[in-house]
Amino acid sequence: MTGFIAPSRRTSIPGPALAAAAFLLFATLPAAADDAPRKTDAPAAAKTAPNPPPTSTRKGLAVAGSFVPGALVHGTGHLVLGHTRTGLVLLGAEGAGLGLIVAGLGGAAATGATRRFIGPIILGTVTGAAFFFLSALADVYGVLAPEGGTGSPPVYLPSVETQLGVTFVHDPNFAHNAFLTPGADLRAGSFRLSALGFFALDDTNARTRISAAYRFFGPRPSGHERARDGSYLDVEFALTNHSYATEGFSVTTGELNLLGRLDLARVGPTLRGSFAELGLGIAYAAHRYPGIGVEANDLLTPRMAFGMYLGHSGYPRGEAMAYYEHRHDGFAGGFKSPGLGSGIAGHFGAQTRLFFTPRWGAFFDVQGGSALVGRASLLFRYGGNP
């Protein structure tokens, strides 16, 4: 049979433009507030005594409140603690998230989840889920974290960072289990070029990803303007090729992502040391079958994460986060669940990046979807925070 290219089932939506506009609003508003000088009424400030630290009883009630009824009414812990503004912001984020989720589910029901509209519906629903779940986690963090937070963000990034590690994949559908995982990030000003590879040690399977990104604002390599905190906004283009030689096919994917991080200290002082991430994007994948042809399809790549910085100065120092990625094209695939909804969700994960000296560190990542994935790497960097 001669080769053919199957027509891509394209989604005729303004998804990328809608996602970019929403995310630019999310990411740049806090930065604009950073640039605006704040007026202080010195006499009034002098007359206002600082809030006394909460008693142990009130602290305990705030922690309990962040779970019950905080799981349903986000910000309860901060309201009990006396941080009314922060509590109301978290409650407002929950309301916005619920609104987006209801609108997304209602839109899916009204349109029959047609491919013509499912793109913006998924992006809106995942964004709503991010506001909903991240506001709940922020409330718990804010009442549990020590004064000053668990750590401080890096205000500079290394110009060079390399990694070498191993990845283990438990997937009964494929023969591969262990991979050698090398990678490198090169940064110059606002630009970043990255490469990451997964090369099977027990099968003929290889996955390589090359990406280029531009940073609108946020930490950059040493020699550039010092960042206020760890907040950033990036646009990234990536190209991935995954060869399944044993199974006789390969997949090439091109993607465009808008990625951002917001240091939650900008929301309230109790949230120092924590951050939220949101990513929105779209990708096109070409599946090649030798002797049969090529099938192309599109996919959405939203993600969300909540994390905390570890360590204020000296070493060890780094960060840890829990995250959700909607994409299904990685080793972890999509999350399995009972019923008709199985496979719709993406995968969940947790990762830690920790440096033990100014140059050497370690990276750990676990993911759970239709497969289980674990990764550990040794890191080396040049530049960045001393």
C-alpha positions as CSV (number, residue, x, y, z in Angstrom):
1,M,0.0,0.0,0.0
2,T,1.3,3.4,-0.9
3,G,1.8,5.9,1.9
4,F,-0.9,8.5,2.6
5,I,-1.5,11.4,4.9
6,A,-4.7,11.2,6.8
7,P,-6.5,14.5,7.0
8,S,-6.0,16.1,10.4
9,R,-9.3,16.5,12.4
10,R,-8.5,20.1,13.1
11,T,-10.4,22.0,15.7
12,S,-11.7,25.2,14.3
13,I,-11.5,27.3,17.4
14,P,-9.8,30.5,18.6
15,G,-8.2,28.3,21.3
16,P,-4.6,29.5,21.2
17,A,-5.6,33.2,21.0
18,L,-8.1,32.8,23.8
19,A,-5.6,31.0,26.0
20,A,-2.9,33.5,25.3
21,A,-5.1,36.4,26.2
22,A,-6.3,34.8,29.4
23,F,-2.9,33.8,30.5
24,L,-1.3,37.1,29.7
25,L,-3.9,38.7,32.0
26,F,-3.1,36.1,34.7
27,A,0.6,36.6,34.5
28,T,1.2,40.2,33.8
29,L,-1.2,41.9,36.2
30,P,0.9,40.9,39.3
31,A,4.0,42.1,37.5
32,A,2.3,45.5,36.7
33,A,1.5,45.9,40.4
34,D,5.2,45.2,41.1
35,D,6.3,48.1,38.9
36,A,3.8,50.6,40.3
37,P,5.1,52.7,43.3
38,R,3.0,52.3,46.4
39,K,2.0,55.3,48.4
40,T,2.4,55.0,52.1
41,D,0.7,57.3,54.7
42,A,3.7,57.5,57.1
43,P,1.8,59.1,60.0
44,A,-1.0,56.6,59.7
45,A,1.5,53.7,59.4
46,A,3.3,54.9,62.5
47,K,0.1,54.9,64.5
48,T,-0.8,51.4,63.4
49,A,0.9,48.7,65.4
50,P,1.8,45.4,63.7
51,N,-0.6,42.6,64.1
52,P,0.4,40.4,67.0
53,P,1.3,36.8,66.1
54,P,-1.7,34.4,66.4
55,T,-2.1,32.3,69.5
56,S,-1.5,28.6,69.3
57,T,-5.3,28.0,69.7
58,R,-6.1,30.4,66.8
59,K,-3.4,28.8,64.7
60,G,-4.8,25.3,65.3
61,L,-8.3,26.6,64.5
62,A,-7.0,28.1,61.3
63,V,-5.3,24.9,60.2
64,A,-8.5,22.9,60.9
65,G,-10.5,25.5,59.1
66,S,-8.4,25.2,56.0
67,F,-9.5,21.6,55.7
68,V,-13.1,21.8,57.1
69,P,-14.9,23.8,55.8
70,G,-11.9,25.0,53.8
71,A,-12.1,22.2,51.3
72,L,-15.4,23.7,50.2
73,V,-14.9,27.4,51.2
74,H,-11.3,28.2,50.2
75,G,-9.6,30.9,52.3
76,T,-11.3,29.8,55.5
77,G,-8.0,29.2,57.2
78,H,-6.8,32.7,56.4
79,L,-10.1,34.3,57.5
80,V,-9.8,32.5,60.9
81,L,-6.2,33.5,61.1
82,G,-7.1,37.1,60.6
83,H,-5.7,37.6,57.1
84,T,-9.0,38.7,55.7
85,R,-7.7,40.1,52.4
86,T,-5.8,37.0,51.5
87,G,-8.7,34.8,52.5
88,L,-11.1,36.8,50.3
89,V,-8.7,36.6,47.3
90,L,-8.5,32.8,47.7
91,L,-12.3,32.6,48.0
92,G,-12.6,34.8,44.8
93,A,-10.2,32.5,43.0
94,E,-12.3,29.5,44.0
95,G,-15.5,31.2,42.7
96,A,-13.8,32.1,39.4
97,G,-12.6,28.5,39.0
98,L,-16.0,27.1,39.7
99,G,-17.5,29.4,37.2
100,L,-15.1,28.3,34.5
101,I,-15.6,24.6,35.4
102,V,-19.4,24.9,35.2
103,A,-19.2,26.9,32.0
104,G,-16.9,24.3,30.5
105,L,-19.0,21.3,31.5
106,G,-22.2,23.1,30.4
107,G,-20.6,24.0,27.1
108,A,-19.6,20.4,26.5
109,A,-23.1,19.2,27.2
110,A,-24.7,21.8,25.1
111,T,-22.5,21.2,22.1
112,G,-22.2,17.4,22.5
113,A,-18.5,17.8,23.0
114,T,-18.0,18.4,19.3
115,R,-14.4,18.9,18.1
116,R,-15.4,22.3,16.8
117,F,-15.8,23.7,20.3
118,I,-14.0,21.2,22.6
119,G,-10.7,23.1,22.4
120,P,-11.7,26.3,24.3
121,I,-14.0,24.2,26.5
122,I,-11.0,22.0,27.7
123,L,-8.7,25.0,28.1
124,G,-11.4,26.9,30.1
125,T,-12.2,23.9,32.3
126,V,-8.5,23.2,33.1
127,T,-7.9,26.8,33.9
128,G,-10.9,26.8,36.2
129,A,-9.7,23.6,37.8
130,A,-6.3,25.4,38.4
131,F,-8.0,28.3,40.1
132,F,-10.1,25.9,42.2
133,F,-7.5,23.5,43.4
134,L,-4.6,25.9,43.7
135,S,-6.6,28.3,45.9
136,A,-7.4,25.3,48.2
137,L,-3.7,24.3,48.4
138,A,-2.6,27.9,49.0
139,D,-5.0,28.2,52.0
140,V,-3.5,25.1,53.6
141,Y,0.1,26.2,52.9
142,G,-0.5,29.7,54.2
143,V,-1.7,28.6,57.7
144,L,0.9,25.8,58.0
145,A,4.1,27.5,56.6
146,P,6.6,29.1,59.0
147,E,6.9,32.8,59.1
148,G,8.7,33.9,56.0
149,G,7.8,30.8,54.1
150,T,9.6,27.5,53.4
151,G,12.1,29.1,51.1
152,S,13.0,32.0,48.7
153,P,13.0,32.0,44.9
154,P,16.1,32.3,42.8
155,V,16.4,35.8,41.3
156,Y,18.9,34.6,38.7
157,L,19.1,31.5,36.6
158,P,22.1,29.5,35.5
159,S,23.3,30.2,31.9
160,V,24.1,26.4,31.6
161,E,22.4,23.5,33.3
162,T,22.9,19.9,32.4
163,Q,21.5,16.6,33.7
164,L,22.1,12.9,33.4
165,G,19.8,10.4,35.0
166,V,17.7,7.3,34.6
167,T,13.9,6.9,34.0
168,F,11.9,3.9,34.9
169,V,8.5,3.2,33.2
170,H,6.0,0.6,34.3
171,D,3.7,0.1,31.3
172,P,2.3,-3.4,30.5
173,N,1.6,-2.3,26.9
174,F,5.3,-1.9,26.0
175,A,8.6,-3.8,26.4
176,H,10.6,-0.8,27.6
177,N,11.3,-0.2,31.3
178,A,14.6,1.6,31.8
179,F,15.9,4.7,30.0
180,L,19.1,6.8,30.1
181,T,18.0,10.4,30.3
182,P,20.5,13.2,29.4
183,G,19.5,16.8,29.0
184,A,20.7,20.4,28.8
185,D,19.4,24.0,29.1
186,L,21.3,26.9,27.6
187,R,20.2,30.5,28.5
188,A,21.2,33.8,27.0
189,G,19.2,36.8,28.2
190,S,15.5,36.1,27.6
191,F,16.2,33.1,25.3
192,R,16.4,29.4,26.3
193,L,17.3,26.4,24.2
194,S,16.7,23.0,25.8
195,A,17.2,19.4,24.8
196,L,16.1,16.2,26.6
197,G,16.4,12.6,25.6
198,F,15.1,9.2,26.8
199,F,17.1,6.2,25.4
200,A,15.9,2.8,26.4
201,L,18.4,0.4,27.9
202,D,16.3,-2.7,27.5
203,D,14.5,-2.0,24.2
204,T,14.8,-0.2,20.9
205,N,12.9,2.9,21.9
206,A,14.0,6.6,21.9
207,R,12.4,9.9,22.7
208,T,14.0,13.3,22.0
209,R,12.6,16.7,22.7
210,I,14.1,20.1,21.6
211,S,12.6,23.3,22.7
212,A,13.2,27.1,22.3
213,A,11.6,29.6,24.6
214,Y,11.5,33.4,25.1
215,R,10.9,34.9,28.6
216,F,8.8,38.0,28.8
217,F,9.7,38.7,32.4
218,G,11.2,36.8,35.3
219,P,14.5,35.5,36.5
220,R,17.3,35.4,33.8
221,P,21.0,34.5,33.9
222,S,23.4,36.5,36.0
223,G,24.4,39.8,34.4
224,H,20.9,40.8,33.7
225,E,18.4,42.8,35.8
226,R,17.7,41.1,39.1
227,A,14.2,39.6,39.3
228,R,11.9,40.7,42.1
229,D,10.8,37.0,42.7
230,G,10.3,33.8,40.8
231,S,7.3,34.9,38.8
232,Y,7.8,34.5,35.0
233,L,6.0,34.2,31.7
234,D,7.5,32.2,28.8
235,V,6.4,31.3,25.3
236,E,7.8,28.0,24.1
237,F,8.0,26.1,20.8
238,A,9.0,22.4,21.1
239,L,9.6,19.5,18.7
240,T,9.5,15.9,19.9
241,N,10.2,12.7,18.1
242,H,9.4,9.3,19.8
243,S,10.5,6.2,17.9
244,Y,8.9,2.8,18.9
245,A,11.2,0.6,16.7
246,T,10.1,-2.6,18.4
247,E,6.4,-1.8,17.7
248,G,7.1,-0.4,14.2
249,F,5.9,3.2,14.4
250,S,7.0,6.7,15.5
251,V,5.4,9.9,16.5
252,T,6.6,13.5,15.8
253,T,5.0,16.3,17.7
254,G,5.2,20.1,17.3
255,E,3.8,22.3,20.0
256,L,3.4,25.9,21.1
257,N,2.9,26.6,24.8
258,L,2.4,29.7,27.0
259,L,3.9,28.9,30.5
260,G,3.9,31.0,33.6
261,R,4.5,31.1,37.3
262,L,3.1,33.4,39.9
263,D,4.9,33.7,43.3
264,L,2.0,33.7,45.7
265,A,3.7,36.2,48.0
266,R,2.1,38.7,45.6
267,V,-1.3,37.6,46.9
268,G,-0.5,37.7,50.7
269,P,2.4,37.6,53.1
270,T,1.5,34.2,54.6
271,L,2.0,32.7,51.1
272,R,5.7,33.6,50.9
273,G,7.7,30.7,49.6
274,S,4.9,29.2,47.5
275,F,4.0,29.5,43.8
276,A,1.4,28.5,41.3
277,E,2.0,27.6,37.7
278,L,-0.4,27.5,34.7
279,G,0.4,26.4,31.1
280,L,-1.8,26.5,28.0
281,G,-0.9,25.2,24.6
282,I,-1.7,23.3,21.5
283,A,0.2,20.6,19.6
284,Y,0.1,18.6,16.4
285,A,1.3,15.1,16.2
286,A,2.1,12.9,13.2
287,H,2.0,9.1,13.7
288,R,4.1,7.4,11.0
289,Y,3.5,3.7,10.2
290,P,6.0,2.3,7.7
291,G,4.2,0.8,4.6
292,I,0.9,2.3,5.7
293,G,1.2,6.1,6.0
294,V,0.9,9.0,8.3
295,E,-2.0,10.0,10.5
296,A,-2.1,13.5,11.9
297,N,-4.1,14.8,14.9
298,D,-4.1,17.8,17.2
299,L,-4.0,17.9,21.0
300,L,-4.2,20.4,23.9
301,T,-1.3,20.7,26.4
302,P,-2.6,22.6,29.5
303,R,-0.9,22.0,32.8
304,M,-1.2,23.4,36.4
305,A,1.1,23.1,39.4
306,F,1.4,24.2,43.0
307,G,4.8,24.3,44.6
308,M,7.1,25.7,47.3
309,Y,10.6,26.9,47.5
310,L,13.0,25.1,49.8
311,G,15.7,27.0,51.7
312,H,16.3,30.8,52.0
313,S,20.1,30.8,51.8
314,G,23.0,28.4,51.7
315,Y,22.5,24.8,50.7
316,P,20.6,22.6,50.2
317,R,18.2,24.8,48.3
318,G,15.6,24.2,45.6
319,E,11.9,23.7,45.1
320,A,9.2,21.0,45.1
321,M,5.8,20.9,43.3
322,A,2.8,18.8,42.6
323,Y,1.3,19.1,39.1
324,Y,-1.3,17.9,36.6
325,E,-0.7,17.7,32.8
326,H,-3.6,17.2,30.5
327,R,-1.4,15.8,27.7
328,H,-1.5,12.0,26.9
329,D,1.5,11.7,24.6
330,G,4.2,11.1,27.2
331,F,5.2,7.9,29.0
332,A,2.6,8.3,31.7
333,G,-0.3,8.7,29.2
334,G,-3.8,9.5,30.4
335,F,-5.3,8.7,33.8
336,K,-7.4,5.5,34.0
337,S,-10.7,5.6,35.9
338,P,-13.9,3.6,36.1
339,G,-16.7,4.4,33.7
340,L,-16.9,6.3,30.4
341,G,-14.7,9.1,31.5
342,S,-11.6,6.9,31.7
343,G,-8.7,8.2,29.6
344,I,-10.0,11.8,29.3
345,A,-7.9,13.2,32.1
346,G,-4.1,13.5,31.7
347,H,-1.6,12.4,34.3
348,F,-0.5,13.6,37.8
349,G,3.0,14.1,39.1
350,A,5.3,15.4,41.8
351,Q,8.9,16.6,41.4
352,T,11.7,18.1,43.4
353,R,14.8,20.0,42.3
354,L,17.4,20.4,45.0
355,F,20.9,21.8,44.9
356,F,23.4,20.7,47.5
357,T,26.2,23.1,46.4
358,P,26.3,26.1,44.1
359,R,27.0,23.7,41.2
360,W,25.7,20.2,41.9
361,G,22.1,19.0,42.6
362,A,19.5,16.3,42.0
363,F,16.2,16.1,40.3
364,F,13.4,13.7,41.1
365,D,10.1,13.2,39.3
366,V,7.2,10.7,39.6
367,Q,4.1,10.5,37.3
368,G,1.0,8.5,37.4
369,G,-1.4,8.0,34.5
370,S,-2.1,4.8,32.5
371,A,1.6,4.0,33.3
372,L,3.8,4.8,36.3
373,V,7.0,6.8,35.7
374,G,9.9,7.6,38.0
375,R,13.0,9.7,37.1
376,A,16.1,10.6,39.0
377,S,18.9,12.8,37.6
378,L,22.2,14.4,38.7
379,L,22.3,18.2,37.9
380,F,25.2,20.5,37.1
381,R,24.8,24.2,36.6
382,Y,27.0,27.2,35.9
383,G,25.8,30.6,37.0
384,G,22.6,31.4,38.9
385,N,22.2,32.2,42.6
386,P,25.4,31.8,44.5
